[in-house]
Structure formats: C-alpha cells, structure tokens
Amino acid sequence: MNRTRGRGVRVETLHDFDRRIARGAHRLSGWRLYGVDLRDRSAELATCRVSGATFLGCTFAEGDRERVEAAGALVLPAIDHVPVDVYRSRLYAVDELYDTTSYADSLDARAYAWSQHGDAEDDTLARALHDHAIDQALATWTHGRRLVGVMGGHALTRDQPAYADAVRLGAGLGAHHVVATGGGPGAMEAANLGARLAGRDAGDLDAALALLAAAPSYHPSVGAWVGSARAVLARFPEHAESLSIPTWHYGHEPANLFATAIAKYFRNSTREAILLEVCDAGIVFLPGAGGTVQEIFQDACENYYADESSVAPMVLVGREHWTETVPAWPLLQSLARGRAMEQHVHLVDTVDEAVALVAG
C-alpha cells in the first residue's frame, strides 16, 4: 500500500487530553482532537502552544475558539444536522451501522437517505469531511497489515453453490492475509464471511451457510437478511479480522455484516480507487459483470504502469466466464504481454487454485 500512517497525536476524550497535559505536553503541533469538550480547560489551552493542532468538532468556552485559531490552530466546528459523525476517527463496526432492530431506522439506512436527499448548504462539505475522516482511519487500520482483495458479483445469493465457493475462498485467503472486499452482498459478503471463519473446519462453514439459507437475498426483506446474518454472528462470536469498503452510492444494497472493520464512503469513485490501492497482496476476481469488469481493468491499469516491485497479483476465477461469457481475460492477457505484470496475471478454474497462487 502506498499510504503512510499519519504522524501526530490522536486525542478522543477529555481524559486523554488531561493525561497528556499532566505528563508535560504543552506543544500541541500535530495533535488531532476529536469531539473533546474543552469548556473547562481554558487555563490549559492558554498555557499550550496550539499552532499546528487540529480541533475537530470540539467544544470551547466563550472566546477560546477565537484564541486558539489566532494562535495558529485549525478549528472545524461540529455539523450537527447530519446523521454521521463527519470527524470520526475509526472505521465503522457492524453494530454502529446496524444500530436498531429495524433496518429502515438504522444508521446505515439514515445515512443513505441523507446522501440521496441532503441538499442543505453544508451537506456536500459534510460528506467530503466524512470521507476524509474514513480515509485517515483506513490508513491507520491498514498499517502493518497485508491485504488481499476479493471482488465479484453482488447478485450472488446465499443458496447458490458459487456463494459457498466464495466462502471457501475467503476462508483460504484469510488464513494467510487480511481479506478486503467491496462490502456489499453476494460474493463480497461470502468472502467476508469466509475470512471471518478462517481457521475453522468445513463443518462450521456449512453450519453458517445453513443459517443464512433462511434468507438467501436481501430481497424482499432486508430485515430477514440481516437477521440470518446476526444468527451467524451469534453462533460464531470468535472471528478473524477482515475489511470491507462499501459505499452509500449503492445504499439500496445493504452492507454485509461479516467484516470486522467497515470503511464506508459516500463518494463511490474515492472508495473504488482506495479499495484497489489497499490490496497490496493481490486481488482475486470472482465471476461478475459490469462492476467487476471495471475493477479488473482499473487494477490492470495500475499494474500496467507499475514496476516489478509494485505489481500485485491478479487472479481471475472461472475460465469459461472470463473467456466466453464476459471475455475480459483475452484483453487482460494482451495488455500484460511484455509488461512487468505479465507473470502476475492468472486465470484459474477453482477457488482452491486462487488461494494457492495468492498464499504462495
């Protein structure tokens, strides 16, 4: 991955602020304070050098905001009328997005509705700030981790054999790397589920699939789809970590519940580029249509211009699909010929072959 972990100090609570000040910190350059109530800390702020600090949605006593700004700090006020925390410092967890029993009332659904209809003066800014915050949180989360991507069709239902194959793929890859997906339903959900259960035996994978069979799709009921996923989470509380990077651009498709960290964006173009960028251990492409084809060639473009040391493996699963149904492979093979990427693009028939290529 090309991102570098941001240097500086992250302060998210008043207790953390007090602890650092008590230890003698008086120069706050590089500090990022998230939503801290500083109304009773005027004296401490007055004795600190705040130039270079960033205050995100913090609360000040009267006059303190103006004083810290004049001293060289950046102060971004809270935006209270939006459903999301635009200055959040961490990726989402499942229980944050699915914070109510009714999906229609959940944060995930409320954020999607706002993204479609929010047209107040600050709404565009709020979405941009939110996505910037997710970008920073994702850079922190991925630091030190090796990620392998799984991409494929969103229309795959839980009762199809290809869904079970994608679960096995996620489990196989998850034994070696952290699995990352686009976070939606279908193949993406299956891969996150498999990664979650990495290291378990085939019986546990079958048991999870049996629980999900109660609601093969989020149509006609998102609630039933979510409910069967929650049954799997309850049955298998211990888990391996995985990442999903969904978008509210496709908010009519709910985010799957099996990733342990969720980087959800409003801007789809931002999200797509970042998803490809973080998968430094390579990407496996399961059968898909327009969206998967776009991801294949977006990834191919990066590898086409990369030097040998920066090329990430690309593995297309499904020889018939990628040579006849959607003949992306011949073009990919032609592009790769004579380039540094040539030895790193593969076409296989089974998910076991894909695991062996990426894990090896």
C-alpha distance (Angstrom), angle and dihedral (degrees) to the residues before:
residue distance angle dihedral
M1 . . .
N2 3.79 . .
R3 3.76 97.4 .
T4 3.77 121.4 101.6
R5 3.73 123.7 -147.6
G6 3.76 109.9 -103.9
R7 3.78 115.8 -111.2
G8 3.74 119.7 -132.9
V9 3.76 142.7 69.6
R10 3.80 123.5 -62.3
V11 3.81 114.6 -151.1
E12 3.80 117.5 -176.1
T13 3.81 104.7 159.2
L14 3.78 138.0 42.3
H15 3.80 88.2 -122.1
D16 3.80 90.4 58.3
F17 3.82 90.5 48.6
D18 3.80 91.8 50.5
R19 3.80 92.5 46.1
R20 3.79 92.9 53.6
I21 3.80 93.5 45.3
A22 3.82 90.4 48.8
R23 3.80 88.6 54.4
G24 3.77 90.0 58.1
A25 3.79 103.7 -93.9
H26 3.81 108.5 152.9
R27 3.78 102.8 147.6
L28 3.80 108.2 74.9
S29 3.81 100.3 -178.0
G30 3.81 107.7 139.4
W31 3.80 94.0 20.1
R32 3.80 118.4 134.1
L33 3.79 112.7 -163.2
Y34 3.81 116.2 -165.2
G35 3.80 119.1 -155.6
V36 3.81 95.3 -36.1
D37 3.81 117.2 164.6
L38 3.81 103.0 -130.7
R39 3.81 98.6 167.3
D40 3.80 91.3 116.7
R41 3.80 95.6 42.6
S42 3.81 101.8 74.2
A43 3.80 92.5 121.2
E44 3.81 93.1 51.4
L45 3.81 92.5 47.8
A46 3.79 90.4 49.4
T47 3.80 91.6 56.9
C48 3.80 95.7 45.6
R49 3.79 129.4 85.0
V50 3.79 99.3 -125.1
S51 3.80 99.2 176.7
G52 3.81 108.0 127.7
A53 3.81 94.9 20.1
T54 3.81 121.8 123.6
F55 3.80 121.4 -145.4
L56 3.81 111.2 -163.0
G57 3.80 115.2 -166.6
C58 3.80 92.3 -26.9
T59 3.80 124.6 155.7
F60 3.82 121.6 -127.0
A61 3.77 138.5 -171.1
E62 3.77 114.8 -107.2
G63 3.80 110.7 -66.7
D64 3.81 96.3 8.1
R65 3.77 95.4 99.7
E66 3.80 91.3 55.6
R67 3.79 91.4 46.5
V68 3.82 95.7 51.6
E69 3.81 91.0 45.4
A70 3.80 90.4 50.9
A71 3.80 88.4 50.5
G72 3.82 91.5 57.5
A73 3.81 104.8 -91.3
L74 3.79 123.8 133.3
V75 3.80 113.3 -126.1
L76 3.80 120.0 -169.2
P77 3.80 112.5 -174.1
A78 3.78 125.7 -133.9
I79 3.81 116.5 -93.0
D80 3.76 101.6 -146.7
H81 3.80 104.5 176.4
V82 3.82 96.2 68.0
P83 3.83 125.0 86.4
V84 3.82 95.7 -128.3
D85 3.79 133.4 62.9
V86 3.78 101.2 -112.5
Y87 3.80 91.9 -164.0
R88 3.80 98.4 46.3
S89 3.78 113.5 151.2
R90 3.81 100.4 -155.9
L91 3.76 139.4 50.3
Y92 3.77 118.5 -98.2
A93 3.79 124.3 -90.2
V94 3.80 121.3 -148.1
D95 3.79 93.6 -108.4
E96 3.81 90.8 56.0
L97 3.79 94.4 56.3
Y98 3.80 93.5 37.5
D99 3.79 95.9 42.8
T100 3.82 97.5 145.7
T101 3.79 134.6 47.6
S102 3.80 89.7 -120.6
Y103 3.79 111.8 68.8
A104 3.80 91.3 -153.3
D105 3.81 88.8 62.6
S106 3.80 96.9 42.2
L107 3.79 125.3 112.3
D108 3.79 88.8 -112.7
A109 3.81 92.0 57.8
R110 3.81 94.3 40.0
A111 3.79 92.0 51.9
Y112 3.78 91.5 49.7
A113 3.81 92.1 50.0
W114 3.80 90.3 49.5
S115 3.81 91.5 48.3
Q116 3.80 89.2 55.8
H117 3.79 98.9 44.1
G118 3.80 108.1 17.7
D119 3.77 104.4 114.0
A120 3.79 102.6 149.8
E121 3.79 116.5 132.4
D122 3.80 94.2 -98.4
D123 3.82 98.2 40.6
T124 3.80 97.4 90.0
L125 3.80 89.7 47.9
A126 3.80 90.7 47.3
R127 3.80 92.4 53.9
A128 3.80 91.4 47.9
L129 3.81 91.7 49.4
H130 3.79 91.0 48.2
D131 3.80 93.0 51.5
H132 3.80 90.8 47.3
A133 3.81 89.1 52.9
I134 3.80 90.9 50.2
D135 3.78 89.5 48.7
Q136 3.80 90.7 55.0
A137 3.80 92.9 44.7
L138 3.80 91.0 49.4
A139 3.80 92.2 51.2
T140 3.79 88.6 53.9
W141 3.82 93.8 45.9
T142 3.79 96.0 48.5
H143 3.80 94.7 46.6
G144 3.80 108.4 117.4
R145 3.81 94.7 7.4
R146 3.80 127.2 110.4
L147 3.79 110.0 -139.4
V148 3.78 130.5 -162.0
G149 3.78 119.0 -167.9
V150 3.79 129.2 -137.7
M151 3.78 118.1 -163.0
G152 3.77 130.5 176.2
G153 3.78 147.6 120.7
H154 3.79 120.6 -28.7
A155 3.81 92.7 -154.9
L156 3.81 94.9 67.7
T157 3.80 109.5 119.2
R158 3.76 126.8 -143.3
D159 3.82 94.4 -113.7
Q160 3.82 95.6 57.5
P161 3.82 121.5 101.5
A162 3.81 89.1 -128.3
Y163 3.82 88.9 60.9
A164 3.81 90.2 56.2
D165 3.82 88.7 48.6
A166 3.81 89.9 53.5
V167 3.81 89.6 50.6
R168 3.81 89.7 53.2
L169 3.80 89.4 47.7
G170 3.81 91.8 53.1
A171 3.79 91.1 47.7
G172 3.80 92.5 49.4
L173 3.79 94.7 47.2
G174 3.80 92.3 41.9
A175 3.79 90.2 61.3
H176 3.82 88.8 67.0
H177 3.80 108.6 22.9
V178 3.79 142.0 12.1
V179 3.80 109.1 -87.3
A180 3.81 118.8 -133.7
T181 3.81 126.3 -169.6
G182 3.78 140.0 169.0
G183 3.78 87.9 -97.2
G184 3.77 100.9 -125.9
P185 3.80 132.3 113.4
G186 3.80 126.5 -77.2
A187 3.79 118.6 37.7
M188 3.81 90.9 -1.7
E189 3.80 92.8 57.1
A190 3.79 91.0 45.6
A191 3.80 93.0 52.8
N192 3.81 92.5 48.3
L193 3.80 89.3 48.8
G194 3.78 91.9 50.5
A195 3.78 91.6 47.9
R196 3.79 90.2 49.9
L197 3.80 89.5 55.2
A198 3.82 95.8 41.6
G199 3.78 111.0 145.1
R200 3.81 94.7 26.9
D201 3.78 123.3 113.5
A202 3.80 126.1 -101.4
G203 3.80 90.9 -100.1
D204 3.80 91.2 64.8
L205 3.80 91.3 49.8
D206 3.80 89.5 51.1
A207 3.80 91.0 48.3
A208 3.80 91.0 52.8
L209 3.80 91.3 49.2
A210 3.79 90.4 50.2
L211 3.81 90.9 54.7
L212 3.79 91.5 48.9
A213 3.79 92.2 49.9
A214 3.82 88.7 78.4
A215 3.84 87.8 75.6
P216 3.81 111.0 22.7
S217 3.82 93.4 179.6
Y218 3.79 140.3 16.5
H219 3.79 85.0 -115.1
P220 2.97 123.3 118.5
S221 3.81 94.5 7.2
V222 3.80 125.5 27.0
G223 3.79 87.3 -175.7
A224 3.80 93.2 60.1
W225 3.82 90.6 44.7
V226 3.80 90.9 52.3
G227 3.80 91.7 43.3
S228 3.80 94.3 56.7
A229 3.80 90.0 47.5
R230 3.80 89.7 52.4
A231 3.80 88.5 52.5
V232 3.81 88.1 58.5
L233 3.81 91.5 48.4
A234 3.80 90.0 51.5
R235 3.80 92.1 47.3
F236 3.82 92.9 49.2
P237 3.82 108.3 30.4
E238 3.80 93.5 159.5
H239 3.76 111.3 77.1
A240 3.77 149.1 166.1
E241 3.79 116.2 -119.3
S242 3.78 125.8 -101.1
L243 3.79 137.4 164.8
S244 3.78 134.4 -129.6
I245 3.80 127.4 -169.7
P246 3.81 107.9 -165.8
T247 3.79 129.9 161.6
W248 3.77 137.3 -137.9
H249 3.81 86.1 -136.6
Y250 3.80 83.6 83.0
G251 3.77 92.8 34.9
H252 3.79 92.6 141.7
E253 3.81 83.8 73.2
P254 3.81 107.2 65.2
A255 3.79 120.5 -132.0
N256 3.78 113.2 -104.6
L257 3.80 118.9 -109.4
F258 3.80 100.5 -136.3
A259 3.79 103.7 79.7
T260 3.80 113.4 94.1
A261 3.82 92.3 -148.6
I262 3.81 123.9 35.3
A263 3.80 123.8 -164.4
K264 3.78 100.9 -169.8
Y265 3.79 118.1 -175.3
F266 3.79 135.6 -170.9
R267 3.82 95.5 -148.5
N268 3.78 110.3 67.2
S269 3.80 95.4 -163.2
T270 3.80 90.2 57.1
R271 3.75 92.0 47.5
E272 3.80 95.3 49.2
A273 3.79 94.1 51.3
I274 3.80 92.6 47.1
L275 3.79 93.6 47.6
L276 3.79 90.3 57.3
E277 3.79 92.7 43.1
V278 3.79 97.5 54.4
C279 3.82 94.8 51.3
D280 3.78 95.8 88.2
A281 3.82 94.0 156.1
G282 3.80 92.3 58.4
I283 3.79 139.8 -93.8
V284 3.80 132.0 -95.1
F285 3.80 114.8 -151.5
L286 3.79 115.8 -154.4
P287 3.82 120.6 -164.7
G288 3.78 111.0 -64.8
A289 3.77 143.5 138.1
G290 3.80 135.8 -125.0
G291 3.79 99.2 -18.5
T292 3.80 94.6 45.3
V293 3.81 91.6 46.9
Q294 3.79 89.5 52.6
E295 3.81 90.0 51.4
I296 3.80 92.1 48.9
F297 3.77 93.9 55.8
Q298 3.78 95.0 38.1
D299 3.79 87.0 56.4
A300 3.81 90.5 42.7
C301 3.80 90.6 54.3
E302 3.80 91.2 56.3
N303 3.80 91.6 47.5
Y304 3.81 92.2 44.4
Y305 3.80 91.8 63.7
A306 3.81 96.6 34.3
D307 3.76 125.7 102.4
E308 3.79 120.3 -120.6
S309 3.80 94.1 -91.8
S310 3.80 93.1 55.4
V311 3.81 101.5 45.0
A312 3.81 113.9 114.1
P313 3.83 119.0 -155.7
M314 3.80 119.0 -100.5
V315 3.80 117.5 -156.9
L316 3.80 121.3 -174.8
V317 3.81 113.9 -162.1
G318 3.80 118.7 -152.7
R319 3.79 116.7 47.1
E320 3.80 95.7 -159.0
H321 3.80 93.5 45.4
W322 3.81 96.1 49.6
T323 3.82 96.7 40.3
E324 3.82 101.6 37.7
T325 3.82 115.5 10.1
V326 3.81 94.2 41.3
P327 3.83 104.6 3.9
A328 3.77 98.6 -155.3
W329 3.81 94.0 132.7
P330 3.83 98.7 71.1
L331 3.80 91.1 53.4
L332 3.80 92.8 44.4
Q333 3.79 90.2 49.6
S334 3.80 91.1 49.7
L335 3.79 92.2 50.1
A336 3.78 91.9 49.3
R337 3.79 95.7 50.3
G338 3.78 110.9 115.5
R339 3.82 93.5 1.2
A340 3.80 129.7 110.1
M341 3.81 87.9 -105.9
E342 3.83 94.6 59.9
Q343 3.80 95.6 95.9
H344 3.79 92.2 44.5
V345 3.81 102.2 59.4
H346 3.78 116.4 86.7
L347 3.80 139.5 179.9
V348 3.81 116.6 -156.6
D349 3.77 137.4 166.4
T350 3.80 102.6 -139.0
V351 3.78 139.1 43.9
D352 3.81 89.5 -126.5
E353 3.81 89.2 62.0
A354 3.80 89.6 49.2
V355 3.79 91.9 52.1
A356 3.80 91.6 49.3
L357 3.82 91.8 51.8
V358 3.80 96.5 48.1
A359 3.79 97.5 37.3
G360 3.79 91.7 47.2
